[in-house]
Amino acid sequence: MVCQPQQERSGTWWREPKMGLGMAGHTSEPNPLSAGIPRSDEELDPLVFLKVLHAQLSVLVATEAPGVDVPAVRQHHHVVVSTRDLPDGPLLKELQEHRVQNLRAELPLHADAAVIVRPEHVYSSFSTVTTAKWLSPAHTCWAMLPPLNVSIFWGVNFPPPQKYTSLERVVTTATGVSVTKEEEEEKEKKKKKKKNKKKKKKKKKKKEEEEEKKKKKKKKKKKKKEEEKQQEEEEEKEKKKKEEEEKKKKEEEKKQQEEEEKNNNNNKKTKKKKKKKKKKKKKKKKKKKKKKKKKKKKKKKETH
């Protein structure tokens, strides 16, 4: 499929497609979405709406439409029509008969495109005018969109559609809230910023914890050093005290020894003196005795 150049209508915000949707790339017939359909929302019949819907889906959902390479389209594109809010009735039955996927749960995020059908949108969002404005440009230029892994929603609760005239990619969550590429990038940016902030905070906390750990370690080391120093001083003091006591003891012993030696010497002298005196006395006594004896002998001799 080839995207045809589009003209900007003056005073309007949509782009008019040059080719019909059902035969995109194969015909130059007028757009079936705007042909013969009443422009008033109130006049739009559900079956007419279904035909319009089927015309646009013939290319995307790959229902049998003349001139469309069905297997190729089915292989490359996947469109979901959500009928989760539709009551049971002819419209729902017709959609199911045309093998349009019926989702009553959440929309899958792997779809390339989706049309959400709700009762309140049957006569408004998909009226002739809105369909021509919102869906036609997207489908005519479908070849511009690469096969995406996100859902692209057209035509339901959109902000002003002029935002999408350049066919910007619209990413929509399962809730149906539309987000532009820029908004998605902004969101991603904020997420990244938040993540970086968290990371920074974590890093800062880790750094602070490490600093605290280092501080504690340093403090512990300092305390240990001080304790060791104190212990050394105590030991030195004790050693000095011991040495002093030892010195004192030695001096005492020396003094005592000297005293003893002195006493011994004195004793020796006294003893010697005494001995000498005794000897002298003895000698004197002996001499006296001898003298006496001599005298006695002399006297005896004289008497005879």
C-alpha positions in Angstrom: 0.0 0.0 0.0 1.2 3.5 -0.8 0.4 6.5 1.2 -1.0 9.2 -1.1 -0.2 12.9 -0.6 -2.9 14.7 1.3 -4.2 18.2 1.0 -5.0 20.4 4.0 -8.6 21.8 3.7 -8.7 25.5 4.5 -10.5 26.3 7.8 -10.6 22.6 8.8 -8.1 20.3 10.6 -8.6 17.0 8.8 -6.9 15.7 5.6 -9.1 14.4 2.8 -8.0 11.0 1.5 -7.5 10.6 -2.2 -8.5 6.9 -2.3 -11.3 4.7 -1.0 -10.6 2.8 2.2 -11.9 -0.6 1.1 -9.6 -0.7 -1.9 -6.6 1.3 -0.6 -3.8 1.3 -3.2 -6.0 -0.4 -5.8 -8.7 2.1 -6.8 -9.4 5.7 -7.1 -13.1 5.4 -6.1 -14.6 8.1 -3.8 -14.3 7.5 -0.1 -17.2 5.0 0.9 -17.3 6.6 4.4 -18.6 9.9 3.1 -20.7 8.5 0.2 -24.5 8.5 0.6 -24.4 8.6 4.4 -26.5 11.1 6.3 -24.4 13.7 8.0 -26.6 14.1 11.1 -25.7 11.9 14.0 -29.3 11.1 14.9 -30.0 9.8 11.3 -27.1 7.3 11.3 -28.6 3.8 11.3 -26.7 1.0 13.2 -26.6 -1.1 10.0 -25.3 1.9 8.0 -22.6 2.4 10.7 -21.8 -1.3 10.5 -21.3 -1.0 6.7 -19.0 2.0 7.2 -17.1 0.1 9.9 -16.8 -2.9 7.7 -15.6 -0.8 4.8 -12.7 0.5 6.9 -12.0 -2.9 8.5 -11.9 -4.7 5.1 -8.3 -3.5 4.7 -7.2 -3.8 8.3 -9.0 -6.9 9.6 -8.6 -8.5 6.2 -12.2 -9.5 5.6 -12.9 -10.4 2.0 -12.8 -7.2 0.0 -12.1 -7.0 -3.8 -8.5 -6.1 -4.7 -7.0 -6.7 -1.3 -4.2 -9.1 -0.7 -5.9 -10.8 2.3 -3.0 -13.1 3.5 -0.5 -10.2 3.3 -2.7 -7.8 5.2 -3.6 -10.5 7.8 0.1 -11.2 8.3 1.1 -7.6 8.9 -1.8 -5.9 10.6 -4.1 -6.8 13.5 -7.0 -4.6 14.4 -9.2 -5.2 17.4 -12.8 -4.0 17.7 -13.9 -3.9 21.3 -17.5 -4.7 21.8 -17.2 -5.0 25.6 -19.7 -2.2 26.3 -22.3 -3.2 23.6 -25.5 -4.8 24.8 -26.8 -7.9 23.1 -28.5 -7.0 19.9 -28.3 -6.9 16.1 -25.2 -4.7 16.0 -23.2 -7.0 18.3 -24.5 -10.0 16.3 -23.5 -8.5 13.0 -20.0 -7.7 14.3 -19.5 -11.2 15.6 -20.8 -12.6 12.3 -18.1 -10.6 10.5 -15.5 -12.3 12.6 -14.5 -9.1 14.3 -12.7 -9.9 17.5 -15.1 -9.4 20.4 -13.4 -8.3 23.6 -15.4 -7.9 26.8 -12.2 -7.8 28.9 -9.2 -5.5 28.4 -7.9 -4.5 25.0 -4.6 -6.3 24.1 -1.6 -4.0 23.9 -0.1 -6.0 21.0 -2.7 -4.8 18.5 -1.6 -2.5 15.6 -4.9 -0.6 15.7 -8.2 -0.7 17.4 -11.8 0.6 17.0 -13.6 0.8 20.3 -17.4 0.4 19.9 -19.7 1.7 22.7 -23.4 2.5 22.5 -22.8 6.2 23.2 -20.3 6.3 20.4 -22.3 4.6 17.7 -24.2 7.8 16.8 -21.4 10.3 17.6 -17.8 9.1 17.4 -18.4 7.1 14.3 -20.8 9.4 12.5 -20.0 10.3 8.9 -18.1 13.5 9.7 -16.0 12.1 12.6 -15.3 8.9 10.7 -14.1 10.8 7.7 -12.0 13.1 9.8 -10.5 10.6 12.2 -10.3 7.2 10.6 -9.8 8.0 6.9 -6.5 9.8 7.1 -5.1 7.1 9.3 -6.2 4.2 7.1 -5.3 5.9 3.8 -1.8 6.4 5.1 -1.6 3.1 6.8 1.6 2.2 5.0 3.3 5.1 6.9 2.8 3.3 10.2 5.3 0.5 10.9 4.1 -2.8 12.4 3.9 -1.7 16.1 3.8 -3.7 19.3 1.4 -1.2 20.9 -2.3 -0.4 20.4 -3.3 2.5 18.2 -6.8 3.8 18.9 -8.6 6.0 16.5 -11.9 7.7 17.1 -12.8 7.4 20.8 -12.6 10.1 23.4 -9.7 11.8 21.7 -8.4 15.2 22.5 -8.7 17.7 19.6 -8.0 15.5 16.5 -5.8 18.2 14.9 -3.0 16.8 17.1 -3.0 13.7 14.9 -3.3 15.1 11.4 0.4 14.4 10.9 -0.3 10.8 11.8 1.7 10.8 15.0 1.8 7.5 16.7 -0.9 7.3 19.4 -0.2 4.8 22.2 -3.2 3.9 24.3 -3.4 1.9 27.4 -6.1 -0.7 28.1 -8.2 2.0 29.9 -8.6 3.8 26.5 -6.7 6.9 27.5 -4.8 8.2 24.5 -1.2 9.3 24.8 0.9 11.0 22.1 4.4 9.9 21.4 5.6 13.2 23.0 3.5 12.5 26.1 4.8 9.0 26.3 8.4 10.3 26.0 7.7 12.9 28.7 6.3 10.1 30.9 9.4 8.0 30.2 11.6 11.0 30.9 9.9 11.5 34.3 10.1 7.8 35.0 13.8 7.9 34.2 14.3 11.0 36.3 12.5 9.4 39.2 14.6 6.3 38.8 17.8 8.3 38.6 16.8 10.3 41.7 16.1 7.0 43.5 19.4 5.7 42.3 21.2 8.9 43.4 19.5 8.7 46.8 20.5 5.1 47.2 24.1 5.9 46.1 24.2 8.9 48.6 22.8 6.7 51.4 25.4 4.0 50.6 28.2 6.6 50.5 27.0 8.0 53.9 26.9 4.5 55.3 30.4 3.8 54.1 31.6 7.2 55.5 30.0 6.3 58.8 31.6 2.9 58.7 35.0 4.4 58.0 34.5 7.0 60.8 33.6 4.2 63.2 36.6 2.1 62.1 38.9 5.2 62.5 37.4 5.9 65.9 37.9 2.3 66.9 41.4 2.3 65.6 42.2 5.5 67.5 40.7 4.2 70.7 42.7 1.0 70.4 45.9 3.0 69.8 45.2 5.1 72.8 44.5 2.0 74.9 47.8 0.5 73.7 49.7 3.7 74.4 48.2 3.8 77.9 49.0 0.2 78.5 52.6 0.8 77.4 52.9 3.8 79.7 51.5 1.7 82.6 54.0 -1.1 81.8 56.8 1.4 81.6 55.7 2.9 84.9 55.6 -0.5 86.5 59.0 -1.4 85.1 60.5 1.8 86.4 58.9 1.2 89.8 60.3 -2.3 89.8 63.8 -1.1 88.8 63.7 1.6 91.6 62.7 -1.1 94.2 65.4 -3.4 92.9 68.0 -0.6 93.2 66.8 0.3 96.6 67.0 -3.3 97.7 70.5 -3.6 96.4 71.6 -0.5 98.1 70.1 -1.8 101.4 71.8 -5.1 101.0 75.1 -3.3 100.3 74.7 -1.1 103.3 73.9 -4.1 105.4 76.9 -5.9 104.1 79.2 -3.0 104.8 77.7 -2.7 108.3 78.3 -6.4 108.9 81.8 -6.2 107.6 82.5 -3.2 109.8 81.1 -5.1 112.8 83.2 -8.1 111.9 86.3 -6.1 111.7 85.6 -4.4 115.0 84.9 -7.8 116.6 88.1 -9.1 115.2 90.1 -6.2 116.6 88.4 -6.5 120.0 89.0 -10.2 120.0 92.7 -9.6 119.1 93.0 -6.9 121.7 91.4 -9.1 124.3 93.6 -12.0 123.4 96.7 -9.8 123.6 95.5 -8.5 126.9 94.9 -11.9 128.2 98.2 -13.1 127.0 99.9 -10.1 128.7 98.0 -10.8 131.9 99.0 -14.4 131.7 102.6 -13.5 131.1 102.5 -11.0 134.0 101.0 -13.6 136.3 103.6 -16.1 135.3 106.3 -13.7 135.9 104.9 -12.8 139.2 104.6 -16.4 140.1 108.1 -17.0 139.0 109.3 -14.1 141.0 107.4 -15.3 144.1 108.9 -18.7 143.7 112.4 -17.3 143.4 111.9 -15.2 146.5 110.5 -18.2 148.4 113.5 -20.3 147.4 115.9 -17.6 148.4 114.3 -17.2 151.7 114.4 -20.9 152.3 118.1 -21.0 151.5 118.8 -18.2 153.9 117.0 -20.0 156.6 119.2 -23.1 156.3 
